Amino acid sequence: MPSTYLSKTGSGSGATTCTFSAWVKRSELQVASGNPQCIWGWQNVSNSDRVVFHFNNGGSEDFRVYIQNSAGTATEMILATNRQFRDVNSWYHIVIEIDTTQATSSDRAKLYINGVQETSFSTETYPTQNYVLKYMSSTGNTAIGNNGIYSYPYSGLLSHIHYIDGTAYDASYFGETDATTGIWKPKTEPSVTYGTNGFFLKFENSGSMGLDSSGNANNFTVNGSLTQTVDTPSNVFATMNPLNKGASVTLSNGNLTCVGSGTYVAVSSTLAVSTGKWYWEAKCNTASPNNRFNVGILKTTADMANTPWIGSVIESYGYLNDGTIYNNGSQLLDTGTTVSVGDIVGFLLDLDNGTLKLKKNGSDVYSGNAVVSSLNTGDYWYVAQGADVSNVDFNFGNGYYGTTAVSTPNADGAGYGKFEYSVPTGYYALCTKNIQTYG
């Protein structure tokens, strides 16, 4: 949301050398306003100098490093990738290494994504030699998750943000390849020198999300409802997928709040599973005779853009707020347990035995019996939601309903996730580490 970001007023006269490193997981593409999404922004008090690192918009999802010069009339530097960044399930590691003292222009600024230097740009303009950068090391307004004048908000997750004042580091200082999985992962305590104006935002203290862990005490002010999540670059949790939904569903709060309005409001999760036992929770925020709570599972073969609601097609099973289970447009059974505003439904998907069970507010639905008992165990299934006018908060272990933390966090048997109710023995949160182990 536009009102959620971190801000700080900088001081100093600028620098010729610096490094920026951040892990980002996007939630929203092609925002309605058409504006870019800024992960970092700085602007001086006269608005003539500005620095922005952002994902572009208006039909393109490239990443751009943009610096406007002190005259306020021209671009001093811009690197705009040919590559597009549309993955909303994975984390990207972005490193920007700048040293304007270098004689070769292309050595003065380098961009790394997941440890690999980007070399293909649609626009490629480098700063002049010895150009003084106006980052955190200069007087002006700095924002994380926004630009320096607090517009063009970023929509997604951020983790381990470093700013290095006075030293240029490549990506290997902040990340490394996991020897087992081959995946690029963070170095949680990199060996770097932060300099006077440098900082390290870990976001590990939920009560002080702007806390600087570099030792410099360059703390940021939190603006809006910034929330902490267990979703990390090392263990990605499921969310609902903005790339696999109908036109009339809106996602927010890290793609965990789903609001439908109209027809074709079905949306699926980012992760699908074909084996193992999985648990998640969904909170009902609206309910009426129109079956506004409609959550269940959907096979990967289904077309979300043309699925009216969950349970309306043969590839889906939906639990409606009147207590019924639907499949292929027909009632499969009546559980006898309705869902009202504020209720939290726990889903127990067993793809080793082909069953789906339910709990409401921690108690068994349908006497603990399976509401679906004939799932093909070899098929991949998504979590899915969709009703004509609906409002549902999902918790895949992320620990929040909207922006409200669960009241009594419960982890699964592997120690992952924060659920409102106890996770049944043998069931696990939908996250990448669990899928690798139990899926």
Protein Blocks (a to p, Z undefined) as FASTA:
>chain_A
ZZlccddddedebdfbdcdddddddfbghifklpacdfbdcddfkomaccdddddeehia
cdcdddddfkopacfbdcddfbdcfbfkbccdddddddfkbmblklmpccdeehiacfbd
fbdcdddehiacdbfkbgcdddehiafkopaiaedddehiaddehiacdfklmgccdfkl
opacddfbdcddebjmbccdeklamklmmbcfehnopacddehjddddfbdfklccdddd
fklccfkbcceehilaccdedehiaccdfbdcfedjdddddddfbdcfkopaccddddfk
bcfklgfbghiamkbccddfkopaceehiafbdehiacdehiacdddddfknopacddee
hiaehhhpafbfcbcfkbccddddddfbdcddddehnopahjaccfbdcddfkopajdfb
dcdehiacddfklmmmmZZ
